[in-house]
Amino acid sequence: MKKSPKKFEIHTPTKIDRRSFLTRSGTAGLGISGLAATLANMKLVSEATASSSGMDMSKYKALICFFLGGGCDMNNGLIPIGNHPQRASYDNDRGFAAIPEADISTAGTELNVTDVNGTAPPGGGNVYGLHPELQNLASRFNSGQAAFIANCGTLAVPLAEGISLEDYQAAIKPIQLFSHSDQVNEWFSSIPQNPFISGWAGRIAQLFQTAPYANAPASINEHSLSSMLMTAAGSTDLLVAPGGAIPQYAVNRTGAINFAGYGSDYANALSGGQYDTGATGDRFRAFEGTVNYTHDHILEQGFNGIVKSARENEATIGAATGVADAITTPSANYDPQDRQLDDIFLTVYNTRTSSNVTDTTGLPNDMEELLMICKLIAGRECLGNTHQVFFFNLGGFDNHANLLAAQAPLLEQVDMMIEAFIQCMDAIDAAQANFDKNMATLFEASDFNRTWTPNTSGTDHAWGTHTFCVGGAVEDAIGAGTPKKIHGRFPVLEVDGPNDVPGNNNRGRWIPQISTDQYYARLASWFGVASADMETIFPNLANGFTDPLTHPDLNFLPLS
Amino acid sequence: MKPPKVILIGIGVLALAIITGMLWRSASENPGSTPASRQSTAATSHSPGDPNTPPASKKLDQSTSSQSPVSVPPPPSKPRGPIEHTTAGKKPYDTGIKNDPRVSHTNDGKHVFNESIAIARQLHAPNTEPEEDVSRLNDIVTFYRTLLKQNPEAGDNQSIVAALTGENEKNIVVFPPDHPALNGNGQLLDRWQTPYFFHALSGNEMEIFSAGPDQIMGTNDDIAFTDRDHSDFLQGLTEEPDPGFDE
C-alpha cells in the first residue's frame, strides 16, 4: 500500500513559547505529540491562548449535565411535610419507603417554599422538605441558589392533568415508557416518540459549529481548540451530534486519557521533552511516526485523524488542568501543592463523611469526575471554547430493592458533589477576573421517577420526576431573599389522582406537566440558542407546549 | 477394492435422513425455546413443583445485598431449540397469520398463538424447576417481542400480563387469560404467590424475577432471568455509559 511519509519532528517543548503553542494547537495534525507530558509552565500556555487567539471569553458559558442513572426516586427527594395535604397519603401509600418527618427535621432539610404551582403552598408554612441527605442542597435552595423543577419528563405532546383513559390511549406518547435505555435515550434526544438519532446537546453543538453562529449576539466557539462536547463518564447519547458530525471528547478522573502502555503521562516513553532512549521510548516514537503518515485509504487516514485528535486534546486538557491547579488555596488543608479546587472537594467530602482523605484519588470516582469538569472550566481558555457542554453521571438509582438503604448514600454523594461544585465556581470567580460564577449551570436529569407506591422493598419505574438546577445564573434568576418557588407543576400525590397515569393498575406514575423540551429550552436559551432556533433543537415544542421562555413556572434561569 | 459408487451414495442419503430425523424430533419436542445466551439464576435450588419448599439460603441483609447468587446451570429437562424454530421465529405474523393453522382466532378478534400458549401451560408444572418458570416466561415475552417488534410497553406486572393476554395493538394472545397463576387483579404470580417482576431494561430486553421462597425481592433466593450479574440489580445499577477506556 502506498504510504507517503511525512516529516515528523520530535519536539523539544521544555519551554513552549506563545507562538509555538498557538501554532500547534490551531493546526491539526502537525505534531502536537509530546506536549501533554512536557508542559512545564502551564501559566505560560494559558496566557498564550488567552491573549492572542482572539477568543472573547467574557461570554463563556458551561452547561453541565449531572445524570442520575437508573431512575432516581425523587418522590423521596422532594417530600411533602407538615400540613401538606398529601403528607398523610405519603405515609400511607409509601409505607416502609416513606421518609419520616422527624428525619427531615433533624437534618434541617425543610424548604422555605412560598410559591408552588403559581400560588402559596397548600397548607401554608413549610410544607416541603428534601431527603435528609440533601442538606447542602436544601440550604442552597433556601438561599436562592438552587431551583427545583417539579414533574418534568419525556413528552411528545402535552397531556393535561386529569386526562381520560381514552384520550391518554389515543395520544402520542414516548416510546417504551418505563424502560431504562429507551427513557435515557429520550431524555437525551428529547424527541421521545422517535428512535434515537441525536442528543439535544449535540444538536446545539452542530448549530454553533457554523461560526459565527448567525443568531447569537457574540461569536461562539470561533476559535475552538477542542470539542465543545466533553464527557467525564464515557460516551453519552446526550452529546451525539446529528450524523456524528462533532465528536465528543472523553476525559477521565485524572484528565486526558493517555494511550496505554507508555506509563502515566507517557513517563516511560518521554523524558525531558524527548523520546526516551529505551525500548518504550522507541516504541512511542514509532507509534507517533506511524500516525504521522498519510494514507490513501480513507479508513486508515480517518483512524490516524482520530489518534492525532486525541493526542492534541491531551495537550489542551493537560494545559487546562494545569491552569486549574494553579489556583492556590488561601489556607492549605490537604494538598501540599495548594490546589484550591482539590481542597474544596476534599474538605466537603471529609467534613460530611468524617473522613481524612488527603488526596483526591481517595475521593469516590464520580466526585473526581466532577472535580475534573470544574478544572476544565477553570482552564477554559486552553480549550478555546466560549460555550462548552459537560456530562457526568452517578449510577445506582434503580432501587427496586432496598430503597431506603441504597438511596441514602447515593443522595449524600449527590449533595456533596453539588456543594463542591458551587464552592469551586465561587473559587474560580474569585481567582480569575474574566470568570463569573453565573457562567456555569449544572442541571440534573434521570431516567424517570419511580412509583409512588412501593413493591416489597423498593420502588419501580415511573415517569414524571423532579429535577434541580444550580449555579450563579440560577441565583441571578431567583435572587436571594425573594420568595422561593418550586418551579414546574408539582403533582397531586394521589394514586389514581389527576396526575397518575390512567388505567387499572395505578401506582402513582406522574404524567409530566413539564416536558424535557421545556426544561431544556430554558437551559438552551441561557446557553445562547436563539428563540428562532429553539424548535430546530426541540421540534416537539411546536406540538402545543406553553412557550418555555415565557412560562411563568420556568423562570429558573435568565434568558440569553 | 473400492465399494461401488451407488453404495456410497446410498449410505450418504441414509445418513442424511437419520440426521434430519434427529433434528426434527429435537425441534418438535421443544416448541418453546430459550436463547442460549441467557440463563436463569438463583441462589438455591428449589424442589421441583413444591411451592412450599422453604428457603435454603439466608436472606441478604442490607450490608451484604451486593452478593450475587450462584448461577445455576440450565435445568436438567429436555433440550430446547432456538426460538427461530418456532412459528413466531419462522414466519412473521404479518406474512402468514391469517390462515396459519398454528394460530387460533377467537370471536372477539384475538389471535391466539398456540405454541406460546402451550409453553405457558407448562408454567409451574409439577415436574419442572422454578428456574424453568422465568425461562418459560422469557420465551413467552420473546414470542410477543417477535410478533410485535418490541416488549410490552408497560411498567408493572398487570399491564404486561394484559398485553400478553391480548391487550395489544395486534390483538395477539401469547399467554392464556385463564391461567391458574393469574390472580384476581390480573397479576401473574410465582410458585410462592408473589407477583413476578418484569424489569424493562430496554424495548427488546426484559429481565424477569421471582422473589423466591421468602417472597421478598432483593434477597439472594430471588430467581432471575437476566444477562447480568444479579448483584447489579441488587445494587440498583443499570447499564452504565461505556467508558471507552481503561482507567
Interface residues (C-beta under 8 A of the other chain):
Chain A: G69 G70 G71 I175 Q176 L177 F178 S179 H180 S181 D182 T231 A233 G234 S235 T236 A250 N252 R253 I257 A260 N393 G395 G396 F397 D398 N399 H400 A401 N402 A405 A406 L410 D447 T451 N455 T456 S457 G458 D460 H461 A462 G503 N504 N505 R507 R509
Chain B: Q62 S65 Q150 N151 E153 A154 G155 D156 Q158 S159 G186 T194 F197 H199 A200 L201 S202 G203 E205 A211 Q215 I216 M217 G218 T219 F233 L234 Q235 G236 L237 T238 E239 E240 P241 D242 P243 G244 F245 D246 E247
